[in-house]
Each structure stands twice: as C-alpha cells, then as structure tokens.
C-alpha cells in the first residue's frame, strides 16, 4: 500500500486538495496501524481509477489540449460570477488569477454548465437592449438606492456590458448618468426601461425646462 501511496503522490497532478489530504491521512494511518478499513481502501482505489490510471492521465491530456480560448473565456465569465455568489471560490480564484490554469474537465463542466452559469454566460453574450446614448428611466421595481441617486430624472446610457454578477434574467450590467448629475449609477438591464427627457415648453421663454446634459 505504501508504494501505491508514493506513486499517487508522484503522479497526483490530477488530484484535488481533498484527495491529496486523504492519501496523506491514509499513509499516516497505515504507518501507525499497518491496516486500513475496507471503506478507505474502496475510496483510494476509486481515486486510483479515476485520477491515476493511464486512461485517466490520457483523458486529462486530451482535455488540456482542447482547453482553448473559448473555454477559458467561459470559465472566466463564470468565475467572476461565482466569486460574488460565493460558490466554487477556490476554483474561481485560480481561474481569475492564473491565465495558465486549466481546471479538470469535471470541474469545468460542473462550474460552467449548470443552469445558473448558462444564464450568466447568456446574459454576458446578449446584445444590449439599450444602446449607449439612449435615454432610460429606472423601473419601479429597481433598488431604491438607485432611484434615490437618479432623483426621478431620466438617465443617459453611458456603457453596457461586462462581467455578469447575477443569474437573474436581464442581469447585463449598465452604467447610466442621470440628467443634471455627474455621478454615474451602476445597474442591470432589468432595472431600467426606455425613457423620455420630459421636455416641457415654458410660456415665458421659448426654452425647455429640462435639466441640460
């Protein structure tokens, strides 16, 4: 068993941190007691088959070769979302901080192909509903802080797009600037709707009483 543990440590590039710790624990226990439980042996043999066998190594190499710019792009979109959502944090951090990091195929699929991740990627790739320069207003259902900052004024779309931080429908991020303000507001597409400038002609002067932009 000790030779098998040593081999696992030498060829354990596919092992997760938990699996490495588990094998280390087995090694210590075997050195002390000279035996393992049937369950421990079963788990170790499963790790050998899934992560240490020749078939597993070949599959890993094939996956690494297929990990192209598109998979990396999707992984980064999902990683940014999950760092905010609080799941897959260790994996997401590796993806964000190390451009050369290649997650395992299982980890990538688990993080990037679940129903939430698919919504996030779809929102990221979707064309913006409101073009830069168009006039919008905050919906009644928007966060009250956004509405207070806008002071019930129409806003101009300054930019749209970027990393999506919510898996809700209409989560594409925007930056808008309320008329008469110098402070942009960050929001999501679901928070805004098409708006008008509220142009009202005065009787005394032939000008408009809207706030100039």
N, C-alpha and C positions, 0 to 999 in steps of 0.2 A: 504493500500500500504506500509506503514512504516513497518508493521510486515513482509511483504514479502521481503522487502529490508533487514531487520535484519536477516531473515532466509537465504537469499542469502549470506550475509557476513559470517554467521556462517558455512555454508556448501559450501563455494566457493572455495574449493581446486582445482576444475577443471577450474576455471575462468582464463582468460588471464588478463594481466595487463590492457589492454584496457577495458575489461568488468568490472573489479573491479572499474576502474575510472569512467566508465559510470554509474554504480549503485550508486557510491558515489555522482556523479553530480545530478542524479535523486532525491536522498534523500534530498540534499540541496535545490533543486528547489521545491520539494513537501512541505518541511518545510516552505519555504518562501511564496509560492503561493497557496498551497493546491490543485494543479492540475498538470497534465502532458498532453502533446499533444498526440493525437492518435498514431502518429508515434513512439514516445518514449515508449508508452505502448506496442506497437507491438514488438519493438525490445527487450524490457525487457521480455516479455512473450516468445519470441523465445529463449532467453538465459535460462529462467527457464526450458523450454522443453529440450533443447539440453545439458545443463550443470548441472541442479539442480534437475531434476526429478529422481525418483527411478530407472527408466530404464537407464538413463544416468550414474548414480552412479554405477549400476551393470556392465554396459558395461566398465566403467573405471577400475573397479576392475579386470574384466576379462582380459583386455588389460595389466594391470600391471603384472598380473600373467604370461602372455605369453611373456613378455619382457625379453627374455633370452640373453645369451652371444652373440649369432649371431646377433640379432637385435642391441644390444649395439655396437658390432664391426662395423656394417654397419653405424650406427649413427655417430660413432667416425671418420670413414673414410670421411663421407660426411661433418661433422662439420669442420674438418681440411681444406677441400677444400673451404667451404663457408666462413670461416674466412679470407681466401685470396681473394676470389671472391667478398666479401662484401655484401652478402645476408644472411638472416636468422642469423644475427650476435648474437643477444641476445640468441636465442635458441642454436646456435652452441657453444657459450661460456659456457652455462650451462652444455652441454654435455661433453665438454672438461674438465671443471674444477671440476665437481661433478660426481664421478663414480656412485653415488646412484640415480642420477636424472633420472626420467622416463618421457619423453615427452608424450604428448597426442597422441593417435593413429592418429588423423587427422594431427597433426604437423609432426609426424614421416614420414607418407606417403607423405606428401607434400614436405618434405626436402629430403627424401631418395629414392623416387620412381619416380622422374621426369626424363626426358631424359638426363639431364646433370649428375645427381647423378648416374644414371645407368652406364654411360660411365666411370665415375671416379672409381666406385667400380670394374667394369670390368677390367680397367687398373691396379688397385691395385692387383687384384687376378690373372692376367695373368702371365704365365711363362715368364721370361725374354728372349728376343731374343738373347742377347749376354751374354755368361757365364763370370763369374769372371775369370780374367786372359787372356781373349781373346783380340785380337788387333782390334782396331776400328779407324776410322777417322771421323772427322766432315764433315757433308754434306755441300754442297754449300749453302743450304737454312738455315743452322744453324745461330744463332745470331752471329754477327760479333765480339762481345766481347769474346765469347768462342773461335772463330777461332784465334783471336789475341793471346789469352793466350796459345793456343796449338802451335802457331808458325808453322803451317802447318806440324807438326810432328804427327806420329801415336801415339795412346794412348792405355794404358792397362786398361781394366775394373777392377776397384777396388771393387765396390759393385753395387748392383742394388736392387730396391725395396724401399718401404717406402710410406709415405702419398703422394697422387697424388694431385697436385695443379692446374692442368688444365684439362678441359673436352675434350681436343683435342685428336685425335687418336694418339697413340704412346706416351702418356704422362707419362709412368712409369719412375721414376727418376733413374738416374745413377750417380756414381762418377767415373771419369776416370783420369788417370795420364799420361800426355804427356811424351814421351821419353826424358830423359835429364832434366826433371823438378822435383821439389819437391812439387809443388803446384797442388793439385787436382782440377778438374773442375766439378762443378755440372751441369748436363744437363738432357735431357729427351731422351728416346729411339728414338724419331723421329729426333733428331739432329745428330745421328751417323749412320755409316754404317760399314760393315766389312772392315777391312784394312789389310795392309801388313807392314812389318818392313822396306821396302825399302833397302834391303840388296844389296850392290854393292861391288864387289870384286875389290881391287886396283891391279895395275900391279907391283908396287914396293914392296909391302909387301903382304904376304899371310894372310891378315886380312880383316875385314869388316869395312867400313867407316860409319856404322850407329852409332847413339849415344847409348852407352851401357845403360842398365836399371838395 
